[in-house]
Amino acid sequence: MSESFQSSAGRKVVSRSSAKELGSVSHLLVDARQRRVATVIIGRGKKAQLVDWAQLSGFGPDAVMVADESALRSPSDDRERAAAAGKLELLGKRALSERGNELGELADVTFDADTGVLEDLLIGARRVPARSVLGSGSYAVVVDESQEDSI
Amino acid sequence: MLLMTASQIRGLPVVTVEGGEDVAEVRDVIYSPEEGRLVGVTLNKRGFLAGRSRDVLPANAIHAIGQDAVMVLNDSKLVAHEDAPEDVGHPATERNVLENDVLTEGGASLGKVADLVLLVGSSGEVVGYQIDKPGGGQGYIPLPAQLSVSGDALVVPNITEEFVQDDLVGLGAAVDEFRTRLGLT
């Protein structure tokens, strides 16, 4: 099933073993190289916690399920600390072509809820396949230059 | 053909393709008037550490120059100026063509060089100069046109006078025709 970054923001994260709500989705961190969701960020700032995609038992339409509280962890490197601080959040990020031209703002990203594989980027009002993503960081999402012509 | 002046390139962020990070910004362009090409750019730091960077970016390490950013594959492309090729790390300042008088072979002054015009998208071929015309106002002349350059003046073929343009769009159209007339293409 297809999910979107925009609609999953704020979704509750629930422990399967205790049925307790552990927090809610702040945003999703992607692995640009593999073009998939790498980590779910829960909360924001110093209190932010992370869950790796592999630790999820389900990314459902109403809740994100994890086995138990132990699946949640703190940021472990600079990139994850930057993500916890909200610097790598994709929504609202500028999209740059490989040729150095701005294409617009990233309005949404869709992904497969079963696998975490990214499907499309919505840049402004136009849809671009996720395979065109070359890199993603605090300044911009960089996309393949052949996509520039379609925008 | 997308053309930009050197002053439009100054201040652009330098962004990594692989990382999506702004690792520096363009302080100035380093230009070789003899070769008519960009040899590299000097850099400023970004953000809180703003100020001159010790790193430079050689032209062959540039992935693309666009309207909104200079792209590099990753931050290993930035090199300390002491490790850079001589013409990038220690550019000769007397080669500066700005303010030089543009003289035709026939001895007419077309104006003074105000800025460089680069073909962007690639790593930055210099295709023209922006000039301050003798009678006031600005114009653009295509390159390669100069026959000799001294640091005070540069001498261009007589036909350059026919190709003086009022804007960058006009220059874009004129470059190819100009080169054809000179037998360069």
Interface residues (C-beta under 8 A of the other chain):
Chain A: A32 L96 S97 E98 R99 G100 N101 E102 L134 G135 S136 G137 S138 Y139 A140 V141 V142 E145
Chain B: L12 P13 V15 T16 V17 E18 G19 G20 E21 D22 H63 A64 I65 G66 Q67 D68 A69 V70 M71 V120 G121
